[in-house]
Amino acid sequence: MRAGFMEKPGLAYFIDDAPEPQLPADADNWVKIRVKACGICGSEVHAYHGVHPFRIAPLVSGHEFSGVVAEVGPAVTACKVGDRVTAEPQYGCGTCYYCRTGRDNLCSTKKVLGASYWSGPLGEYVVVPEKTVVKLADNVSFEQGALIEPIANAMYAVRKTPRPITEDTTICILGAGPIGLGDYLCIKPLHPKLVALVDIVDFNLEVGKRLGCEHVINNATENLYERAMELTDGLGFDMVFLAFGDAPSVQQAAEITKRGGILQLHAAIPDGVGFPYTVALLHEVCMQPYQMYQNEDFVAVADAIASGRMQVDGLITHRYPIEQFADAMKMAADRPEPAVKVMMHFD
């Protein structure tokens, strides 16, 4: 099959003879999908740089995708050949405490699509358990279907906030990449009092403005703390979504969180980055981290796109056929020009 292949860190290219995944012989409830569109995520960039813990080259990675059902196991009833679908790119063991209590995203032995042990949708075909499949409405494009996964991360974080978002809530999103912009798209329908979007790249902030965000702050050229206090009458934000993670961002996020407020940890921050414990203690900040999503978040995003309540097309800034995978990977990893979401196509 055709695929985008990572041979080793820093070396990625197109191949047309990758092994095609097959339905497992020992399970009759799996589904084979022909991929139509697949986004490149930061985790694929980490794999390209050789720093991802389980996406380890050589491999065919990817996990943000949509496509058409090509084959089903004999016990499958939730979909049929020809259905337009996406799939949640993870599944738990099904028997541990977390899986039994509906928190399979926390299963310690869960499998993640596009890892070394499970060929991902940067290849032309993938196989997935039936329970992960989510159907797409006819009016949802394959590109939109491939965006459901990154936005589901945001939906999970917004849905699981320790306190509900209301019309009195003030929110800051620190980081305007795909996850931060997804946070905004999921927060927007809840009509909070205000949302501020922060980044150091004007291009990303312009994307946020086009999506409807009124307050955008470039914290490379503006004083974030001063702007935060201006917008919140000197109190700080009720909630800060940390969608980018380095030491200065973590420090800023804690400082602009209101006393008694909530810091939503939504970025992949490497071990060893310090945390501002003193500020968090003095401000009595509630810090809430999130691990991927649950199936209902996929369904919620798919429904929101289908109904027109969520406009997602503006997230895609670059498109490539799979044959140009080398160029696409360099764009996503090296950013020779501003980019938000790089999308691959198989047609």
PyMOL commands that set and color helices and strands:
alter all, ss='L'
color gray80, all
select helices_A, chain A and resi 42-48+97-100+104-106+130-132+142-159+178-190+202-210+224-231+247-255+277-283+295-307+313-315+322-334
alter helices_A, ss='H'
color red, helices_A
select strands_A, chain A and resi 3-8+11-15+30-40+64-72+84-87+90-91+111-112+125-129+133-135+170-174+194-199+215-218+237-242+257-265+286-289+316-321+341-345
alter strands_A, ss='S'
color yellow, strands_A
deselect
rebuild
show_as cartoon
